[in-house]
Amino acid sequence: MTTIEKDKQYIANTYGRFPVTLVSGHGAVAVDESGKEYIDMGTGIGVTSFGYCDKEWVDTVTKQLNTLQHTSNLFYTQPGTELAEILCKKSGMKKCFFGNSGAEANECAFKAARKYSLDKYENPDRNIIISLTQSFHGRTLATLKATGQDVFHTTFGPFPEGFVYAEANNFDSFAETYNENVCAVIMEMVQGEGGVIPLSKNFVKKVFEFCKERDIIVIIDEVQTGNGRTGSMFAYQQFDIDPDVVSTAKGIAGGLPMGVCLFGEKTKDTMTPSSHGSTFGMNPVVAAGALSIVKRLDEDFLASVRVKGEYIRKRLSECKNVKSVTGMGLMLGIETTKDAKAVVLECIEKGVLPLTAKNKIRLLPPLNISDEELEKAMNIITEVIEE
Ligand SMILES: *Cc1c(COP(=O)(O)O)cnc(C)c1O
């Protein structure tokens, strides 16, 4: 049997996969079973931040693998502790909790927001979390319910209660959705799965001020937008706000599973012994991988991410059939007159791997993709969009 046949027989049928079996990769290039090479413009959905098998990342991870691979959280370890310090220094947040995925980071954020509220107000009804339409926050029962898209609320009920929805980029809708039992709001600065839709600065600022006045915890979901993807360490740093809780995952460890919940001044001491935990969280190998990525996200590097994003926008502005380009940095959505899935399949034929998000072509290239590779990929993508 081929890998595709075996997959169909033995893997639960939860994914619509592209008809390609990838076997190796180097830098921005992925290689399939036949040896065909592709320029990767999707990075495993914003995960392989420095491409495939980046030398520094591989060296750091393998060194840690050969030193200490796991201890549980009953012991102190160095890589995760060092990582937490760097994350706090780069973000202005105060403390970290480590888990293994974006959904888990958001679950931790919800628990912290509700505990903060209960500790302070001693009112168990003050537990409602506002999320935005078109958002995406994960696949666990609570994060599905937190996802502001009705299609995710159909099959798997009963869901955890306490989530209400306001229209993204509509402050009046947000104010109407608010009631005195609201304890938190969660939002993505650029809604990724929802179609690469950025929130407006004005909306974010108004929501933030509204929440500050009422002691409502502001959770920013930076699972996709974080770790340099949008041209700053975290996207919220381009919105002039200081959130109470930040969740991140995807690109942080360069291809290893990690989710982090970061706590700000208000919430830094909310989570207390045995209020939360994770067996694999802060695993030293994963943390070492994340350290090698996060260390390199300095101001010069982030500026290069913004320049590459501008280059993609410029190429698309000169390309016919493009209706709109949205996003920030190297997280971009392209609406064209053609069907997005059809464009992606044609690009794959021609040796480029983009993604889709709703009706858009979504680009999440490696943050360190070379100018030549980026030019080559954009030549193919614009050719497919135009023809
Ligand atoms: C991918 C994603 C999640 C879920 O992350 P997992 O690691 O798949 O659990 C949550 N929020 C956002 C914004 C995401 O893009």
Boltz pocket constraint, residues with backbone or C-beta under 6 A from the ligand:
constraints:
  - pocket:
      binder: B
      contacts: [[A, 100], [A, 101], [A, 102], [A, 103], [A, 104], [A, 106], [A, 136], [A, 137], [A, 138], [A, 139], [A, 188], [A, 190], [A, 192], [A, 193], [A, 221], [A, 222], [A, 223], [A, 224], [A, 249], [A, 250]]
      max_distance: 6.0
